[in-house]
Amino acid sequence: MFDGRDPLYVQIADQIRADVLSGALAAEEQVMSTTQYATTFRINPATAAKAFTELVDEGVLYKRRGIGMFVAEGARERLLEQRRATFFTDVVEPMLEQARVLGITTDEIVARLTTGEQR
């Protein structure tokens, strides 16, 4: 499951973020504990704890003392807002630059986006 180039704690945090964004993890839903992560994925519990700390700091998760970690109310909306804020800079602008280099017109891009068909 975790085989990317990023550190494991980043991959764990990214997976939880993706699960929250997709709705696989809903607000107020409990997530696996650091011990469960460590056992399931055969990693150091401190690695999972580092991921959880990052997500708590971002307001994605919160801890209920003695019970575990839960998805924070509004976490999905906060994540969507963050992703939307960087979408044009990270995705659209590089795509448009590449289109210019390749001689793809704006009309071709719009047609492809609206119909899914090539002209």
Short mmCIF file of the C-alpha atoms (twelve columns), coordinates in Angstrom:
data_MODEL
# 
_entry.id   MODEL 
# 
loop_
_atom_site.group_PDB 
_atom_site.id 
_atom_site.type_symbol 
_atom_site.label_atom_id 
_atom_site.label_alt_id 
_atom_site.label_comp_id 
_atom_site.label_asym_id 
_atom_site.label_seq_id 
_atom_site.Cartn_x 
_atom_site.Cartn_y 
_atom_site.Cartn_z 
_atom_site.pdbx_PDB_model_num 
ATOM 1   C CA . MET A 1   0.000   0.000  0.000   1 
ATOM 2   C CA . PHE A 2   2.741   2.469  0.914   1 
ATOM 3   C CA . ASP A 3   5.427   2.326  -1.729  1 
ATOM 4   C CA . GLY A 4   5.920   5.885  -2.960  1 
ATOM 5   C CA . ARG A 5   9.001   8.051  -2.689  1 
ATOM 6   C CA . ASP A 6   7.544   10.230 0.072   1 
ATOM 7   C CA . PRO A 7   8.216   9.325  3.705   1 
ATOM 8   C CA . LEU A 8   5.754   6.796  5.130   1 
ATOM 9   C CA . TYR A 9   4.114   9.303  7.469   1 
ATOM 10  C CA . VAL A 10  3.379   11.571 4.483   1 
ATOM 11  C CA . GLN A 11  1.889   8.654  2.555   1 
ATOM 12  C CA . ILE A 12  -0.295  7.712  5.539   1 
ATOM 13  C CA . ALA A 13  -1.497  11.301 5.954   1 
ATOM 14  C CA . ASP A 14  -2.162  11.580 2.198   1 
ATOM 15  C CA . GLN A 15  -4.178  8.340  2.241   1 
ATOM 16  C CA . ILE A 16  -6.317  9.555  5.130   1 
ATOM 17  C CA . ARG A 17  -6.831  12.911 3.378   1 
ATOM 18  C CA . ALA A 18  -7.884  11.042 0.207   1 
ATOM 19  C CA . ASP A 19  -10.307 8.885  2.219   1 
ATOM 20  C CA . VAL A 20  -11.847 11.994 3.789   1 
ATOM 21  C CA . LEU A 21  -12.131 13.731 0.392   1 
ATOM 22  C CA . SER A 22  -13.742 10.696 -1.244  1 
ATOM 23  C CA . GLY A 23  -16.162 10.177 1.632   1 
ATOM 24  C CA . ALA A 24  -14.686 6.816  2.600   1 
ATOM 25  C CA . LEU A 25  -14.082 8.447  5.998   1 
ATOM 26  C CA . ALA A 26  -16.946 10.663 7.153   1 
ATOM 27  C CA . ALA A 27  -17.020 13.381 9.796   1 
ATOM 28  C CA . GLU A 28  -16.956 11.942 13.317  1 
ATOM 29  C CA . GLU A 29  -15.851 8.530  12.035  1 
ATOM 30  C CA . GLN A 30  -13.081 6.844  13.995  1 
ATOM 31  C CA . VAL A 31  -9.821  6.056  12.207  1 
ATOM 32  C CA . MET A 32  -7.444  3.214  12.981  1 
ATOM 33  C CA . SER A 33  -5.193  3.790  15.947  1 
ATOM 34  C CA . THR A 34  -1.437  4.180  15.605  1 
ATOM 35  C CA . THR A 35  -1.085  0.663  17.015  1 
ATOM 36  C CA . GLN A 36  -3.516  -0.711 14.438  1 
ATOM 37  C CA . TYR A 37  -1.618  1.061  11.641  1 
ATOM 38  C CA . ALA A 38  1.671   -0.288 12.948  1 
ATOM 39  C CA . THR A 39  0.338   -3.829 13.158  1 
ATOM 40  C CA . THR A 40  -1.567  -3.787 9.864   1 
ATOM 41  C CA . PHE A 41  1.187   -2.218 7.764   1 
ATOM 42  C CA . ARG A 42  4.176   -3.434 9.789   1 
ATOM 43  C CA . ILE A 43  5.521   0.026  10.487  1 
ATOM 44  C CA . ASN A 44  6.830   1.823  13.531  1 
ATOM 45  C CA . PRO A 45  3.953   3.247  15.635  1 
ATOM 46  C CA . ALA A 46  5.844   6.563  15.798  1 
ATOM 47  C CA . THR A 47  5.529   6.839  12.006  1 
ATOM 48  C CA . ALA A 48  1.740   6.571  12.167  1 
ATOM 49  C CA . ALA A 49  1.697   8.950  15.134  1 
ATOM 50  C CA . LYS A 50  3.622   11.541 13.113  1 
ATOM 51  C CA . ALA A 51  1.017   11.329 10.332  1 
ATOM 52  C CA . PHE A 52  -1.815  11.695 12.836  1 
ATOM 53  C CA . THR A 53  -0.124  14.684 14.479  1 
ATOM 54  C CA . GLU A 54  0.123   16.392 11.085  1 
ATOM 55  C CA . LEU A 55  -3.573  15.735 10.415  1 
ATOM 56  C CA . VAL A 56  -4.576  17.006 13.869  1 
ATOM 57  C CA . ASP A 57  -2.550  20.171 13.269  1 
ATOM 58  C CA . GLU A 58  -4.430  20.656 9.970   1 
ATOM 59  C CA . GLY A 59  -7.814  20.127 11.614  1 
ATOM 60  C CA . VAL A 60  -8.545  16.937 9.671   1 
ATOM 61  C CA . LEU A 61  -8.500  14.676 12.750  1 
ATOM 62  C CA . TYR A 62  -9.043  15.202 16.440  1 
ATOM 63  C CA . LYS A 63  -8.418  13.019 19.465  1 
ATOM 64  C CA . ARG A 64  -11.009 11.867 21.960  1 
ATOM 65  C CA . ARG A 65  -9.038  11.112 25.069  1 
ATOM 66  C CA . GLY A 66  -9.019  7.400  25.822  1 
ATOM 67  C CA . ILE A 67  -11.099 6.553  22.746  1 
ATOM 68  C CA . GLY A 68  -9.034  7.361  19.667  1 
ATOM 69  C CA . MET A 69  -8.753  9.592  16.625  1 
ATOM 70  C CA . PHE A 70  -11.768 10.820 14.688  1 
ATOM 71  C CA . VAL A 71  -12.415 12.781 11.502  1 
ATOM 72  C CA . ALA A 72  -13.128 16.381 12.432  1 
ATOM 73  C CA . GLU A 73  -16.405 18.030 11.522  1 
ATOM 74  C CA . GLY A 74  -15.842 20.090 8.346   1 
ATOM 75  C CA . ALA A 75  -12.585 18.283 7.471   1 
ATOM 76  C CA . ARG A 76  -13.745 17.377 3.962   1 
ATOM 77  C CA . GLU A 77  -14.734 20.975 3.242   1 
ATOM 78  C CA . ARG A 78  -11.369 22.285 4.522   1 
ATOM 79  C CA . LEU A 79  -9.484  19.784 2.360   1 
ATOM 80  C CA . LEU A 80  -11.586 20.667 -0.691  1 
ATOM 81  C CA . GLU A 81  -10.915 24.356 -0.128  1 
ATOM 82  C CA . GLN A 82  -7.159  23.736 0.121   1 
ATOM 83  C CA . ARG A 83  -7.120  21.601 -3.033  1 
ATOM 84  C CA . ARG A 84  -9.232  24.076 -4.986  1 
ATOM 85  C CA . ALA A 85  -6.912  26.907 -3.972  1 
ATOM 86  C CA . THR A 86  -3.940  25.203 -5.620  1 
ATOM 87  C CA . PHE A 87  -5.728  23.514 -8.544  1 
ATOM 88  C CA . PHE A 88  -5.162  26.244 -11.129 1 
ATOM 89  C CA . THR A 89  -1.538  26.831 -10.135 1 
ATOM 90  C CA . ASP A 90  -0.593  23.166 -9.842  1 
ATOM 91  C CA . VAL A 91  -2.709  21.623 -12.614 1 
ATOM 92  C CA . VAL A 92  -4.294  24.055 -15.057 1 
ATOM 93  C CA . GLU A 93  -1.438  26.504 -15.627 1 
ATOM 94  C CA . PRO A 94  1.155   23.771 -16.379 1 
ATOM 95  C CA . MET A 95  -1.374  22.061 -18.666 1 
ATOM 96  C CA . LEU A 96  -1.999  25.289 -20.568 1 
ATOM 97  C CA . GLU A 97  1.735   25.894 -20.954 1 
ATOM 98  C CA . GLN A 98  2.198   22.374 -22.317 1 
ATOM 99  C CA . ALA A 99  -0.746  22.925 -24.698 1 
ATOM 100 C CA . ARG A 100 0.897   26.110 -26.009 1 
ATOM 101 C CA . VAL A 101 4.147   24.224 -26.619 1 
ATOM 102 C CA . LEU A 102 2.244   21.503 -28.488 1 
ATOM 103 C CA . GLY A 103 0.168   23.962 -30.513 1 
ATOM 104 C CA . ILE A 104 -3.128  22.890 -28.982 1 
ATOM 105 C CA . THR A 105 -5.685  25.671 -29.214 1 
ATOM 106 C CA . THR A 106 -7.984  26.886 -26.475 1 
ATOM 107 C CA . ASP A 107 -10.938 25.732 -28.589 1 
ATOM 108 C CA . GLU A 108 -9.505  22.211 -28.702 1 
ATOM 109 C CA . ILE A 109 -9.027  22.197 -24.943 1 
ATOM 110 C CA . VAL A 110 -12.558 23.465 -24.281 1 
ATOM 111 C CA . ALA A 111 -14.046 20.933 -26.719 1 
ATOM 112 C CA . ARG A 112 -12.182 18.084 -25.065 1 
ATOM 113 C CA . LEU A 113 -13.205 19.197 -21.597 1 
ATOM 114 C CA . THR A 114 -16.865 19.703 -22.447 1 
ATOM 115 C CA . THR A 115 -17.478 16.674 -24.655 1 
ATOM 116 C CA . GLY A 116 -14.610 14.368 -23.839 1 
ATOM 117 C CA . GLU A 117 -14.056 13.925 -27.558 1 
ATOM 118 C CA . GLN A 118 -11.141 14.842 -29.766 1 
ATOM 119 C CA . ARG A 119 -11.709 17.225 -32.656 1 
# 
